[in-house]
Amino acid sequence: MASHDCCSQPGLRPYHEAKADMLAHLAAVIEPDVVSLEQALNHILAEPVLSPLDVPSFANSAMDGYALRAADIPADTGLKLVGTSLAGHPYNGKVAAGECVRIMTGAAMPLGADTVVMQENCRSEHNVVYIKESVNPGQHVRHPAEDLAQGELVFEAGIRINARVLSVLSSLGMEQVSVYRPLKVALLSTGDELKAPGELLSPGDIYDSNRIGVQAMLTRLGVEVLDLGIIADDPAQIRRAFLKAAERVDAIITSGGVSVGDADYTKQILDEVGEIGFWKLAIKPGKPFAFGRIGRCAFFGLPGNPVSAAVTFHLLVRPALAKLAGERYQPPLTLQAKALSPFKKAPGRMDFQRGLAQVLDDGTLGVRPTGAQGSAVYSALAQANCLLHLEQDRGNVEAGELVTLELIDGHYL
C-alpha cells in the first residue's frame, strides 16, 4: 500500500466536514434593490417572479405554411387562399369552410383556423392550395399559455440571473427586477517576494498571479471588489489592512501567509483581530486554507501557491460567497470517467487533480492528466477542463479505473 504523503499530518480537517461547517456558520447579508434588466446580469433574484401574462398570449403558428380548418381535411379540390398572416400583422378576417390563409412562424392564427400545414407539404396554384401529405388536426399551433400561464411561478428567489433568465424576463415585458445588492469583497496578496506585472523582478521575486485570477472569478460572480493590492510581510501593515477592510466589506480574501513559515503572518493576525473557524484541510492542493471572521466580515485565506489558490476558491469560497449573497447555489455536477493513463496519488488527503476529459469512441467518458500536478504548475490547470475528485484514502489510480470528476467550463474557474 502507498505511504501517506509528507503533508498528511493527523488532525487535518476532511474537506466535506470543513465545507459543511463553514457554510453552517455563514448567513446571507442581503439587501433588496431594484435594477433594470440591462443591469441585472449576475445579480441574485430577491423575490419570486410570477408571470404577468400568458406566454404565448395568443395562438400562433410554429411553422411557415397555411392555416386552415381541420374540418376541411382532406381537401381534394383544394382550399381557396384568402389572405396572409405575418408576425405582427395578423389576418383580420375569419377563415370559412374551404378557405386557408398563408401564415408565417410566430404569426397569429386567424379566427376560424385551428391547424397549420407546413409549406413543404402544400402546392399552391392560382390562389388555390392543395395539401400533398396527411395532416393531423391541430398540428403546428402554439396555444395560449403553452409556455407560461398568467400568475405561474417562473423563477424562485435566490437564483443567479444569467443570459437565459434575462431573456425570459424580457419576454414577460419586465423592465425592472428585484435583486439583492452585490457582495463587497476585499482582495489582497501578502508576500515580500510579490511584484505587480510590469515591475522589475529582483532575485527571488515572482509576479503576483493569484490576485488577478481571483479578481476575475469575483468579477464574473458580480461581486464589487475592493483591491488592496500587495501587502508586505509586516504584521502591522497586515493588521491595518484587515481592520480597515472589515469595516467596509462583507468578506476578505487573502492570498498567501497562511502556511507555517516564519514570515506567514496572516493566520497570526486573524487570530488576534478576529477568530479562526478552521485552518489546514486534508486536501491537495490547498491544505493551508483558512476560514474565519473579523467582526461581521467573513475571512477566507487562500494558499499562496497559484493552483491551490484557484482550486480552493472554486471549491470553498465560491459556495461560501453564494451563501452570503442569498444565492440558491447548485453544486457542480460530478461524473464518472475512465482513467486513460495513471494518476499518481498517496492516501491521506482528498486530491483535486487537473485533467482533460473526452468522449471515447464507445460514448463513455475518459480522462487523462493535463501535466504535472504540482500546486505551482498553473499551466496544467489552465489546460484542464475538469477537476478529478480522488478520495482521501485512495492511492494511485491505474489506467482503466473509474474516477469522479467535475467539468470546469472556464466561467468561474
Secondary structure, 3 states (H helix, E strand, C coil): CCCCCCCCCCCCECHHHHHHHHHHCCCCCCCEEEEEHHHCCCCEECCCEECCCCECCCCEECCCEEEECHHHCCCCCCEEEEEEEECCECCCCECCCCEEEEECCCCECCECCCEEEEHHHEEEECCEEEECCCCCCCCCEECCCCCECCCCEEECCCCECCHHHHHHHHHCCCCEEEEECCCEEEEEEECCCEECCCCCCCCCCEECCHHHHHHHHHHHCCCEEEEEEEECCCHHHHHHHHHHHHCCCCEEEEECCCCCCCCCCHHHHHHHHCEEEEECECEECCCCCEEEEECCEEEEEECCCHHHHHHHHHHHHHHHHHHHHCCCCCCCCEEEEEECCCECCCCCCEEEEEEEEEECCCCCEEEEECCCCCCCCHHHHHCCCEEEEECCCCCCECCCCEEEEEECCCCCC
